[in-house]
Amino acid sequence: MTRSELIDILVTKSNDLSYTDARLAVNIIVDYMSTTLASGERIEIRGFGSFSLRHFSARQGRNPKTGEMVQLVRRSMVHFKPGLEMRERVNNINK
């Protein structure tokens, strides 16, 4: 699902919500989530899941094409852990 598809779904499910308002709401939520994660905080949405950061320290790596050793910088990656309700819902669909 893309951001625009999510906005379209919000507009069709709500009679009182205009496309502009739905787009603004989605953009505010996504921007706030990004800012929260960038500041190092964790996000938890009950029944859906939680977002947190995984930190990877700097290390030596190898270029697979040339075999040359390269220095990889410290980095962080967003990690999503689905909630129990989400896992159950997904598992019941796939049965």
VOBA-584090 format. One record per residue (C-alpha): residue number from 1; residue in three letters; chain; x negated, y, z negated. Coordinates in steps of 0.2 Angstrom, whole numbers. Example, Ala and Ser with C-alpha at 12.3 -4.5 7.8 and 13.67 -1.06 7.14 Angstrom:
REM VOBA-584090
<volum resi="1" resn="ALA" chain="A" c1="-62" c2="-22" c3="-39"/>
<volum resi="2" resn="SER" chain="A" c1="-68" c2="-5" c3="-36"/>
END
This chain:
REM VOBA-584090
<volum resi="1" resn="MET" chain="A" c1="0" c2="0" c3="0"/>
<volum resi="2" resn="THR" chain="A" c1="-6" c2="17" c3="4"/>
<volum resi="3" resn="ARG" chain="A" c1="-3" c2="34" c3="-4"/>
<volum resi="4" resn="SER" chain="A" c1="9" c2="39" c3="9"/>
<volum resi="5" resn="GLU" chain="A" c1="18" c2="23" c3="8"/>
<volum resi="6" resn="LEU" chain="A" c1="20" c2="25" c3="-11"/>
<volum resi="7" resn="ILE" chain="A" c1="27" c2="43" c3="-8"/>
<volum resi="8" resn="ASP" chain="A" c1="39" c2="36" c3="4"/>
<volum resi="9" resn="ILE" chain="A" c1="45" c2="23" c3="-8"/>
<volum resi="10" resn="LEU" chain="A" c1="47" c2="36" c3="-22"/>
<volum resi="11" resn="VAL" chain="A" c1="58" c2="47" c3="-10"/>
<volum resi="12" resn="THR" chain="A" c1="69" c2="33" c3="-4"/>
<volum resi="13" resn="LYS" chain="A" c1="72" c2="26" c3="-22"/>
<volum resi="14" resn="SER" chain="A" c1="76" c2="43" c3="-29"/>
<volum resi="15" resn="ASN" chain="A" c1="90" c2="54" c3="-22"/>
<volum resi="16" resn="ASP" chain="A" c1="84" c2="69" c3="-32"/>
<volum resi="17" resn="LEU" chain="A" c1="66" c2="69" c3="-27"/>
<volum resi="18" resn="SER" chain="A" c1="60" c2="78" c3="-12"/>
<volum resi="19" resn="TYR" chain="A" c1="45" c2="72" c3="-1"/>
<volum resi="20" resn="THR" chain="A" c1="35" c2="87" c3="-7"/>
<volum resi="21" resn="ASP" chain="A" c1="39" c2="84" c3="-26"/>
<volum resi="22" resn="ALA" chain="A" c1="35" c2="65" c3="-24"/>
<volum resi="23" resn="ARG" chain="A" c1="18" c2="69" c3="-15"/>
<volum resi="24" resn="LEU" chain="A" c1="14" c2="82" c3="-28"/>
<volum resi="25" resn="ALA" chain="A" c1="18" c2="69" c3="-42"/>
<volum resi="26" resn="VAL" chain="A" c1="7" c2="55" c3="-34"/>
<volum resi="27" resn="ASN" chain="A" c1="-7" c2="67" c3="-31"/>
<volum resi="28" resn="ILE" chain="A" c1="-7" c2="74" c3="-49"/>
<volum resi="29" resn="ILE" chain="A" c1="-7" c2="56" c3="-56"/>
<volum resi="30" resn="VAL" chain="A" c1="-21" c2="50" c3="-45"/>
<volum resi="31" resn="ASP" chain="A" c1="-32" c2="65" c3="-48"/>
<volum resi="32" resn="TYR" chain="A" c1="-29" c2="64" c3="-66"/>
<volum resi="33" resn="MET" chain="A" c1="-34" c2="45" c3="-66"/>
<volum resi="34" resn="SER" chain="A" c1="-50" c2="49" c3="-57"/>
<volum resi="35" resn="THR" chain="A" c1="-54" c2="63" c3="-68"/>
<volum resi="36" resn="THR" chain="A" c1="-51" c2="52" c3="-84"/>
<volum resi="37" resn="LEU" chain="A" c1="-62" c2="38" c3="-77"/>
<volum resi="38" resn="ALA" chain="A" c1="-76" c2="50" c3="-72"/>
<volum resi="39" resn="SER" chain="A" c1="-76" c2="57" c3="-90"/>
<volum resi="40" resn="GLY" chain="A" c1="-79" c2="39" c3="-96"/>
<volum resi="41" resn="GLU" chain="A" c1="-62" c2="36" c3="-103"/>
<volum resi="42" resn="ARG" chain="A" c1="-51" c2="20" c3="-101"/>
<volum resi="43" resn="ILE" chain="A" c1="-34" c2="20" c3="-94"/>
<volum resi="44" resn="GLU" chain="A" c1="-21" c2="8" c3="-99"/>
<volum resi="45" resn="ILE" chain="A" c1="-3" c2="7" c3="-91"/>
<volum resi="46" resn="ARG" chain="A" c1="7" c2="-6" c3="-101"/>
<volum resi="47" resn="GLY" chain="A" c1="14" c2="-20" c3="-91"/>
<volum resi="48" resn="PHE" chain="A" c1="3" c2="-15" c3="-76"/>
<volum resi="49" resn="GLY" chain="A" c1="-15" c2="-16" c3="-82"/>
<volum resi="50" resn="SER" chain="A" c1="-30" c2="-6" c3="-87"/>
<volum resi="51" resn="PHE" chain="A" c1="-44" c2="3" c3="-78"/>
<volum resi="52" resn="SER" chain="A" c1="-62" c2="5" c3="-86"/>
<volum resi="53" resn="LEU" chain="A" c1="-79" c2="8" c3="-80"/>
<volum resi="54" resn="ARG" chain="A" c1="-93" c2="-5" c3="-78"/>
<volum resi="55" resn="HIS" chain="A" c1="-111" c2="1" c3="-79"/>
<volum resi="56" resn="PHE" chain="A" c1="-125" c2="-6" c3="-69"/>
<volum resi="57" resn="SER" chain="A" c1="-143" c2="-1" c3="-74"/>
<volum resi="58" resn="ALA" chain="A" c1="-156" c2="4" c3="-61"/>
<volum resi="59" resn="ARG" chain="A" c1="-166" c2="-11" c3="-55"/>
<volum resi="60" resn="GLN" chain="A" c1="-177" c2="-17" c3="-41"/>
<volum resi="61" resn="GLY" chain="A" c1="-167" c2="-24" c3="-25"/>
<volum resi="62" resn="ARG" chain="A" c1="-172" c2="-31" c3="-9"/>
<volum resi="63" resn="ASN" chain="A" c1="-167" c2="-25" c3="9"/>
<volum resi="64" resn="PRO" chain="A" c1="-160" c2="-42" c3="16"/>
<volum resi="65" resn="LYS" chain="A" c1="-164" c2="-37" c3="34"/>
<volum resi="66" resn="THR" chain="A" c1="-182" c2="-32" c3="31"/>
<volum resi="67" resn="GLY" chain="A" c1="-186" c2="-41" c3="14"/>
<volum resi="68" resn="GLU" chain="A" c1="-193" c2="-24" c3="8"/>
<volum resi="69" resn="MET" chain="A" c1="-191" c2="-20" c3="-11"/>
<volum resi="70" resn="VAL" chain="A" c1="-181" c2="-5" c3="-14"/>
<volum resi="71" resn="GLN" chain="A" c1="-176" c2="4" c3="-31"/>
<volum resi="72" resn="LEU" chain="A" c1="-157" c2="4" c3="-34"/>
<volum resi="73" resn="VAL" chain="A" c1="-151" c2="18" c3="-45"/>
<volum resi="74" resn="ARG" chain="A" c1="-140" c2="17" c3="-60"/>
<volum resi="75" resn="ARG" chain="A" c1="-122" c2="16" c3="-55"/>
<volum resi="76" resn="SER" chain="A" c1="-104" c2="14" c3="-62"/>
<volum resi="77" resn="MET" chain="A" c1="-90" c2="4" c3="-54"/>
<volum resi="78" resn="VAL" chain="A" c1="-71" c2="5" c3="-58"/>
<volum resi="79" resn="HIS" chain="A" c1="-64" c2="-11" c3="-65"/>
<volum resi="80" resn="PHE" chain="A" c1="-46" c2="-16" c3="-65"/>
<volum resi="81" resn="LYS" chain="A" c1="-39" c2="-29" c3="-77"/>
<volum resi="82" resn="PRO" chain="A" c1="-21" c2="-33" c3="-73"/>
<volum resi="83" resn="GLY" chain="A" c1="-9" c2="-34" c3="-88"/>
<volum resi="84" resn="LEU" chain="A" c1="1" c2="-50" c3="-93"/>
<volum resi="85" resn="GLU" chain="A" c1="17" c2="-44" c3="-85"/>
<volum resi="86" resn="MET" chain="A" c1="8" c2="-40" c3="-69"/>
<volum resi="87" resn="ARG" chain="A" c1="-1" c2="-57" c3="-69"/>
<volum resi="88" resn="GLU" chain="A" c1="15" c2="-67" c3="-73"/>
<volum resi="89" resn="ARG" chain="A" c1="25" c2="-57" c3="-59"/>
<volum resi="90" resn="VAL" chain="A" c1="11" c2="-61" c3="-46"/>
<volum resi="91" resn="ASN" chain="A" c1="10" c2="-79" c3="-51"/>
<volum resi="92" resn="ASN" chain="A" c1="29" c2="-82" c3="-50"/>
<volum resi="93" resn="ILE" chain="A" c1="29" c2="-74" c3="-32"/>
<volum resi="94" resn="ASN" chain="A" c1="16" c2="-86" c3="-26"/>
<volum resi="95" resn="LYS" chain="A" c1="24" c2="-102" c3="-32"/>
END
